[in-house]
């Protein structure tokens, strides 16, 4: 099958959306599908407001249309709602092509917090964006219910996976810091609610890996925290394995791949009982979900590491790739034979 994937999130960006799409593309290619990935790299770009390390395509409409027409896809999937996603959506509608979309990021909630606007306004815009989609892929049941509450239609539950060959326990891993070590990995930005972790009264050491627009501000405010920036992906298994608990303070993630990565290294998770953690951790006993993050983090220390690892094994990218393929639709509707014969009749 010839599949066109259009995304504003791609390497060298470092986030869960990029990880998901890179793993998806790898799985589709290994299954023998012909892929066109339309991503920001070849375009003239500008810095995303508020997230200067993320570059978006500038006025990409004509080139997106040219690439899609030249490729002649059997299916089109629009992964993001940025400039490339909007350009692909316009072109598909103009051509009368069917397409699928995905809801990877809770931008309405992020914008509401950053710009002090009602979240309902953002959800209304995103609802209009996804309205023509033949299937909106959503990574968790919890997020699916939230979108249903905002009037979204054609929702499809699409779980994610974890690379168990990369993320696995590393015996003897040690960061050389006073224990217990409480670890957070991700973007240092508004939507991650990192202050809930940084402000919690916890013993031992808090460690944060990541970068983002709030890094300098939070680093200055919390000098007692160990800040480590971004490291190559192949080093993460050692870092996860060296932690005693992984703390995920976000209320705004649709899934939270870093939780799976931590679990795959045998590190239990502490998080709030919200969409994302409820789906990844749930009642598995691989982590603690509590309205008080400090309580969750301290209780997570008592969870056997094998229990965390067992939960990670329930998620794999092969299943997620097969599920994705099930939801794709042909760009052109198949006309029933009876209708074809009626059109041919004199």
Kinemage of the C-alpha trace (Angstrom):
@kinemage 1
@onewidth
@group {chain A} dominant
@subgroup {mainchain}
@vectorlist {calphas} color= white
{ca unk a 1} P 0.000 0.000 0.000
{ca unk a 2} L 1.168 3.537 -0.750
{ca unk a 3} L 0.722 5.509 2.467
{ca unk a 4} L 1.284 9.261 2.797
{ca unk a 5} L 2.026 10.390 6.366
{ca unk a 6} L 1.909 14.142 6.953
{ca unk a 7} L 3.374 15.456 10.200
{ca unk a 8} L 4.614 18.727 11.667
{ca unk a 9} L 6.425 16.707 14.362
{ca unk a 10} L 9.544 14.908 13.163
{ca unk a 11} L 13.220 14.478 13.886
{ca unk a 12} L 15.300 16.218 15.200
{ca unk a 13} L 12.443 17.189 17.527
{ca unk a 14} L 12.496 15.102 20.712
{ca unk a 15} L 9.045 14.239 22.044
{ca unk a 16} L 6.559 11.411 22.329
{ca unk a 17} L 4.775 12.266 19.080
{ca unk a 18} L 8.003 11.997 17.096
{ca unk a 19} L 8.897 8.714 18.813
{ca unk a 20} L 5.452 7.317 17.975
{ca unk a 21} L 5.635 8.316 14.318
{ca unk a 22} L 9.226 7.120 13.823
{ca unk a 23} L 8.307 3.722 15.272
{ca unk a 24} L 5.168 3.630 13.119
{ca unk a 25} L 7.081 4.416 9.923
{ca unk a 26} L 9.640 1.745 10.750
{ca unk a 27} L 6.908 -0.824 11.321
{ca unk a 28} L 5.067 0.072 8.122
{ca unk a 29} L 8.267 -0.087 6.069
{ca unk a 30} L 9.177 -3.479 7.549
{ca unk a 31} L 5.703 -4.698 6.567
{ca unk a 32} L 6.457 -3.760 2.946
{ca unk a 33} L 4.387 -0.604 2.560
{ca unk a 34} L 5.531 2.279 0.339
{ca unk a 35} L 5.742 5.458 2.421
{ca unk a 36} L 5.840 9.189 1.788
{ca unk a 37} L 6.607 11.183 4.920
{ca unk a 38} L 5.825 14.878 4.499
{ca unk a 39} L 7.690 16.593 7.368
{ca unk a 40} L 9.172 20.057 8.065
{ca unk a 41} L 12.799 19.269 7.153
{ca unk a 42} L 12.812 20.206 3.429
{ca unk a 43} L 10.654 23.340 3.893
{ca unk a 44} L 11.452 26.905 4.787
{ca unk a 45} L 10.733 26.992 8.521
{ca unk a 46} L 9.950 29.307 11.415
{ca unk a 47} L 10.182 28.816 15.180
{ca unk a 48} L 6.967 27.763 16.878
{ca unk a 49} L 5.812 30.576 19.213
{ca unk a 50} L 6.605 29.613 22.797
{ca unk a 51} L 8.631 26.559 21.665
{ca unk a 52} L 11.538 27.961 19.711
{ca unk a 53} L 13.302 24.607 19.444
{ca unk a 54} L 10.375 23.338 17.331
{ca unk a 55} L 10.428 24.520 13.708
{ca unk a 56} L 7.295 24.564 11.560
{ca unk a 57} L 6.960 24.736 7.785
{ca unk a 58} L 6.305 28.195 6.345
{ca unk a 59} L 3.484 28.400 3.751
{ca unk a 60} L 3.855 24.768 2.619
{ca unk a 61} L 0.557 24.423 0.724
{ca unk a 62} L 1.813 24.280 -2.862
{ca unk a 63} L 4.660 21.870 -2.139
{ca unk a 64} L 2.475 19.590 -0.012
{ca unk a 65} L -0.031 19.401 -2.859
{ca unk a 66} L 2.742 18.642 -5.357
{ca unk a 67} L 4.206 15.859 -3.219
{ca unk a 68} L 0.855 14.209 -2.566
{ca unk a 69} L -0.193 14.341 -6.233
{ca unk a 70} L 3.176 13.006 -7.411
{ca unk a 71} L 3.062 10.138 -4.911
{ca unk a 72} L -0.499 9.116 -5.716
{ca unk a 73} L -1.286 7.605 -2.298
{ca unk a 74} L -3.698 4.787 -1.563
{ca unk a 75} L -4.190 6.258 1.927
{ca unk a 76} L -3.385 9.597 3.591
{ca unk a 77} L -2.860 10.029 7.318
{ca unk a 78} L -2.550 13.540 8.769
{ca unk a 79} L -0.782 13.163 12.110
{ca unk a 80} L -0.739 16.771 13.341
{ca unk a 81} L -2.753 19.970 13.111
{ca unk a 82} L 0.110 22.357 12.232
{ca unk a 83} L 0.889 24.059 8.900
{ca unk a 84} L 1.682 20.782 7.100
{ca unk a 85} L -1.386 19.081 8.495
{ca unk a 86} L -3.602 21.997 7.495
{ca unk a 87} L -2.127 22.071 3.987
{ca unk a 88} L -2.685 18.328 3.546
{ca unk a 89} L -6.241 18.623 4.846
{ca unk a 90} L -7.046 21.408 2.368
{ca unk a 91} L -5.585 19.426 -0.521
{ca unk a 92} L -7.449 16.236 0.379
{ca unk a 93} L -10.727 18.122 0.603
{ca unk a 94} L -10.061 19.851 -2.704
{ca unk a 95} L -9.310 16.503 -4.362
{ca unk a 96} L -12.233 14.757 -2.725
{ca unk a 97} L -9.827 12.366 -0.989
{ca unk a 98} L -10.682 10.597 2.228
{ca unk a 99} L -8.079 10.700 5.001
{ca unk a 100} L -7.489 9.851 8.635
{ca unk a 101} L -6.087 12.053 11.389
{ca unk a 102} L -4.720 11.640 14.919
{ca unk a 103} L -5.084 13.551 18.172
{ca unk a 104} L -1.629 13.264 19.730
{ca unk a 105} L -1.421 16.404 21.876
{ca unk a 106} L -3.905 18.261 24.071
{ca unk a 107} L -3.140 21.621 22.514
{ca unk a 108} L -6.464 23.184 23.616
{ca unk a 109} L -5.485 22.674 27.255
{ca unk a 110} L -1.912 23.846 26.604
{ca unk a 111} L -3.119 27.016 24.876
{ca unk a 112} L -5.661 27.657 27.612
{ca unk a 113} L -2.915 27.582 30.220
{ca unk a 114} L -0.348 29.553 28.210
{ca unk a 115} L -2.679 32.219 26.772
{ca unk a 116} L -5.389 32.231 29.459
{ca unk a 117} L -8.101 31.424 26.921
{ca unk a 118} L -11.095 29.124 27.498
{ca unk a 119} L -10.142 25.546 26.610
{ca unk a 120} L -13.536 25.189 24.911
{ca unk a 121} L -12.390 27.627 22.192
{ca unk a 122} L -9.405 25.465 21.381
{ca unk a 123} L -11.437 22.269 21.371
{ca unk a 124} L -13.940 23.893 19.002
{ca unk a 125} L -11.155 24.729 16.512
{ca unk a 126} L -9.647 21.255 16.726
{ca unk a 127} L -13.083 19.684 16.388
{ca unk a 128} L -13.548 21.550 13.111
{ca unk a 129} L -10.094 20.464 11.934
{ca unk a 130} L -10.853 16.782 12.535
{ca unk a 131} L -14.505 16.867 11.451
{ca unk a 132} L -13.850 15.704 7.827
{ca unk a 133} L -11.562 12.871 8.990
{ca unk a 134} L -12.725 9.320 8.258
{ca unk a 135} L -11.135 8.279 11.542
{ca unk a 136} L -9.497 10.241 14.350
{ca unk a 137} L -6.918 8.004 16.053
{ca unk a 138} L -6.658 8.615 19.803
{ca unk a 139} L -3.994 6.914 21.942
{ca unk a 140} L -6.076 6.151 25.066
{ca unk a 141} L -9.651 5.348 26.024
{ca unk a 142} L -9.514 8.144 28.589
{ca unk a 143} L -8.617 10.722 25.952
{ca unk a 144} L -11.250 9.301 23.620
{ca unk a 145} L -13.938 9.945 26.237
{ca unk a 146} L -12.681 13.490 26.775
{ca unk a 147} L -12.923 14.196 23.034
{ca unk a 148} L -16.385 12.649 22.872
{ca unk a 149} L -17.395 15.097 25.592
{ca unk a 150} L -16.222 17.932 23.340
{ca unk a 151} L -18.295 16.697 20.398
{ca unk a 152} L -15.598 14.918 18.350
{ca unk a 153} L -16.795 12.135 16.037
{ca unk a 154} L -15.256 9.126 14.225
{ca unk a 155} L -12.864 8.430 17.092
{ca unk a 156} L -10.658 5.329 16.954
{ca unk a 157} L -8.692 3.985 19.967
{ca unk a 158} L -5.066 3.524 18.894
{ca unk a 159} L -2.662 2.356 21.576
{ca unk a 160} L 1.112 2.771 21.437
{ca unk a 161} L 4.060 0.564 22.262
{ca unk a 162} L 7.588 0.503 23.603
{ca unk a 163} L 10.815 -0.820 22.089
{ca unk a 164} L 11.679 -3.632 24.498
{ca unk a 165} L 14.967 -4.251 22.706
{ca unk a 166} L 16.132 -0.721 23.588
{ca unk a 167} L 14.354 -0.151 26.891
{ca unk a 168} L 15.240 -2.955 29.283
{ca unk a 169} L 16.653 -3.188 32.814
{ca unk a 170} L 20.362 -2.351 33.080
{ca unk a 171} L 21.822 -4.198 36.077
{ca unk a 172} L 23.865 -2.041 38.421
{ca unk a 173} L 22.825 1.253 36.791
{ca unk a 174} L 23.669 4.158 39.094
{ca unk a 175} L 23.630 7.928 38.589
{ca unk a 176} L 25.945 8.466 41.559
{ca unk a 177} L 23.301 10.476 43.442
{ca unk a 178} L 21.819 10.136 46.945
{ca unk a 179} L 18.924 7.684 46.940
{ca unk a 180} L 16.060 7.361 46.482
{ca unk a 181} L 16.297 8.866 43.009
{ca unk a 182} L 13.050 10.335 41.648
{ca unk a 183} L 13.285 10.849 37.897
{ca unk a 184} L 11.325 12.950 35.396
{ca unk a 185} L 12.031 12.953 31.654
{ca unk a 186} L 10.296 15.139 29.085
{ca unk a 187} L 9.806 18.630 27.781
{ca unk a 188} L 10.328 21.364 30.353
{ca unk a 189} L 7.237 23.278 29.297
{ca unk a 190} L 3.893 24.588 30.496
{ca unk a 191} L 1.812 21.498 29.785
{ca unk a 192} L 4.048 19.096 31.738
{ca unk a 193} L 3.063 20.487 35.168
{ca unk a 194} L 6.631 19.934 36.320
{ca unk a 195} L 6.229 22.246 39.326
{ca unk a 196} L 4.054 19.593 40.984
{ca unk a 197} L 7.110 17.321 41.025
{ca unk a 198} L 9.719 19.974 41.759
{ca unk a 199} L 7.742 21.349 44.709
{ca unk a 200} L 7.047 17.970 46.316
{ca unk a 201} L 8.854 17.284 49.599
{ca unk a 202} L 10.713 14.089 48.757
{ca unk a 203} L 13.827 12.431 50.236
{ca unk a 204} L 16.932 11.659 48.197
{ca unk a 205} L 17.364 13.331 44.802
{ca unk a 206} L 15.099 14.721 42.096
{ca unk a 207} L 16.522 14.463 38.582
{ca unk a 208} L 15.104 16.052 35.419
{ca unk a 209} L 16.184 15.220 31.863
{ca unk a 210} L 14.836 17.417 29.076
{ca unk a 211} L 14.706 20.870 27.613
{ca unk a 212} L 12.043 23.434 26.847
{ca unk a 213} L 10.906 27.026 27.300
{ca unk a 214} L 10.712 26.841 31.124
{ca unk a 215} L 14.130 25.262 31.659
{ca unk a 216} L 16.074 28.353 32.767
{ca unk a 217} L 13.246 29.641 34.943
{ca unk a 218} L 12.697 26.354 36.763
{ca unk a 219} L 16.401 25.593 37.084
{ca unk a 220} L 16.920 28.956 38.811
{ca unk a 221} L 13.912 28.390 41.064
{ca unk a 222} L 14.950 24.839 42.046
{ca unk a 223} L 18.759 24.661 42.367
{ca unk a 224} L 18.420 21.575 44.581
{ca unk a 225} L 17.204 19.572 41.580
{ca unk a 226} L 19.723 17.828 39.315
{ca unk a 227} L 19.141 19.096 35.752
{ca unk a 228} L 20.661 16.973 32.995
{ca unk a 229} L 19.311 18.313 29.675
{ca unk a 230} L 18.885 15.979 26.690
{ca unk a 231} L 20.913 12.809 26.141
{ca unk a 232} L 21.145 10.354 23.217
{ca unk a 233} L 18.219 7.932 23.170
{ca unk a 234} L 20.457 4.895 23.624
{ca unk a 235} L 21.506 6.201 27.064
{ca unk a 236} L 17.985 6.396 28.417
{ca unk a 237} L 17.687 2.748 29.486
{ca unk a 238} L 20.578 3.207 31.911
{ca unk a 239} L 19.033 6.413 33.262
{ca unk a 240} L 15.586 4.879 33.760
{ca unk a 241} L 17.142 1.794 35.362
{ca unk a 242} L 19.122 3.925 37.817
{ca unk a 243} L 15.991 5.620 39.174
{ca unk a 244} L 13.955 4.309 42.100
{ca unk a 245} L 10.725 5.853 40.811
{ca unk a 246} L 9.672 7.675 37.669
{ca unk a 247} L 7.449 10.692 38.330
{ca unk a 248} L 5.011 11.821 35.639
{ca unk a 249} L 3.283 15.037 36.795
{ca unk a 250} L 1.455 15.939 33.571
{ca unk a 251} L -2.311 16.384 33.373
{ca unk a 252} L -2.214 17.192 29.649
{ca unk a 253} L -0.560 14.243 27.887
{ca unk a 254} L -2.710 12.040 25.700
{ca unk a 255} L -0.568 8.979 26.443
{ca unk a 256} L 2.866 9.473 28.002
{ca unk a 257} L 5.352 7.188 26.244
{ca unk a 258} L 8.030 7.950 28.840
{ca unk a 259} L 5.978 6.035 31.395
{ca unk a 260} L 6.193 2.906 29.230
{ca unk a 261} L 9.920 3.413 28.740
{ca unk a 262} L 10.429 3.632 32.502
{ca unk a 263} L 8.309 0.536 33.139
{ca unk a 264} L 10.265 -1.399 30.493
{ca unk a 265} L 13.408 -0.692 32.512
{ca unk a 266} L 11.719 -1.952 35.679
{ca unk a 267} L 11.094 1.485 37.200
{ca unk a 268} L 7.658 2.025 38.803
{ca unk a 269} L 5.683 5.158 37.968
{ca unk a 270} L 4.053 7.832 40.132
{ca unk a 271} L 1.422 10.006 38.472
{ca unk a 272} L -1.938 11.690 38.828
{ca unk a 273} L -5.102 9.633 38.129
{ca unk a 274} L -5.859 11.301 34.790
{ca unk a 275} L -6.166 10.242 31.139
{ca unk a 276} L -2.833 8.790 30.055
{ca unk a 277} L -1.621 7.367 33.378
{ca unk a 278} L -5.023 5.747 33.928
{ca unk a 279} L -4.582 3.885 30.633
{ca unk a 280} L -0.859 3.095 30.905
{ca unk a 281} L -0.808 2.175 34.611
{ca unk a 282} L -4.468 1.595 35.447
{ca unk a 283} L -4.946 -1.178 37.990
{ca unk a 284} L -1.798 -3.042 36.901
{ca unk a 285} L 0.088 -2.340 40.135
{ca unk a 286} L 3.067 -1.108 38.092
{ca unk a 287} L 2.749 2.364 39.547
{ca unk a 288} L 0.798 4.538 41.943
{ca unk a 289} L -1.822 7.048 40.851
{ca unk a 290} L -2.832 9.566 43.499
{ca unk a 291} L -4.154 13.117 43.660
{ca unk a 292} L -1.155 13.936 45.872
{ca unk a 293} L 1.989 13.405 43.777
{ca unk a 294} L 4.248 13.162 46.827
{ca unk a 295} L 2.169 10.293 48.176
{ca unk a 296} L 2.266 8.561 44.803
{ca unk a 297} L 6.065 8.946 44.536
{ca unk a 298} L 6.744 7.578 48.016
{ca unk a 299} L 4.401 4.600 47.569
{ca unk a 300} L 5.954 3.797 44.191
{ca unk a 301} L 9.201 2.985 45.995
{ca unk a 302} L 7.577 -0.183 47.394
{ca unk a 303} L 6.580 -1.627 43.997
{ca unk a 304} L 8.678 -4.613 42.835
{ca unk a 305} L 10.584 -3.766 39.675
{ca unk a 306} L 9.466 -7.001 38.015
{ca unk a 307} L 5.866 -5.807 38.344
{ca unk a 308} L 6.692 -2.650 36.398
{ca unk a 309} L 8.480 -4.660 33.722
{ca unk a 310} L 5.520 -7.036 33.339
{ca unk a 311} L 3.187 -4.129 32.558
{ca unk a 312} L 5.484 -2.806 29.809
{ca unk a 313} L 5.395 -6.174 28.077
{ca unk a 314} L 1.666 -5.653 27.416
{ca unk a 315} L 2.492 -2.905 24.900
{ca unk a 316} L 4.286 -3.426 21.590
{ca unk a 317} L 4.689 -1.487 18.363
{ca unk a 318} L 3.767 -4.409 16.105
{ca unk a 319} L 0.240 -4.424 17.543
{ca unk a 320} L 0.014 -0.637 17.312
{ca unk a 321} L 1.107 -0.747 13.644
{ca unk a 322} L -1.489 -3.380 12.771
{ca unk a 323} L -4.156 -1.327 14.508
{ca unk a 324} L -3.107 1.773 12.565
{ca unk a 325} L -3.430 -0.098 9.268
{ca unk a 326} L -6.934 -1.239 10.198
{ca unk a 327} L -8.065 2.362 10.563
{ca unk a 328} L -6.678 3.664 7.253
{ca unk a 329} L -9.189 4.372 4.495
{ca unk a 330} L -8.732 4.430 0.698
{ca unk a 331} L -8.361 7.992 -0.579
{ca unk a 332} L -11.168 7.389 -3.071
{ca unk a 333} L -14.460 5.794 -2.181
{ca unk a 334} L -15.172 2.511 -3.902
{ca unk a 335} L -18.349 2.889 -5.938
{ca unk a 336} L -20.648 -0.145 -5.618
{ca unk a 337} L -20.997 -2.161 -8.826
{ca unk a 338} L -24.713 -1.365 -9.039
{ca unk a 339} L -23.975 2.360 -9.105
{ca unk a 340} L -21.234 1.878 -11.695
{ca unk a 341} L -23.656 0.001 -13.982
{ca unk a 342} L -26.313 2.672 -13.469
{ca unk a 343} L -23.888 5.360 -14.631
{ca unk a 344} L -23.046 3.314 -17.733
{ca unk a 345} L -26.686 2.716 -18.647
{ca unk a 346} L -27.982 4.719 -21.695
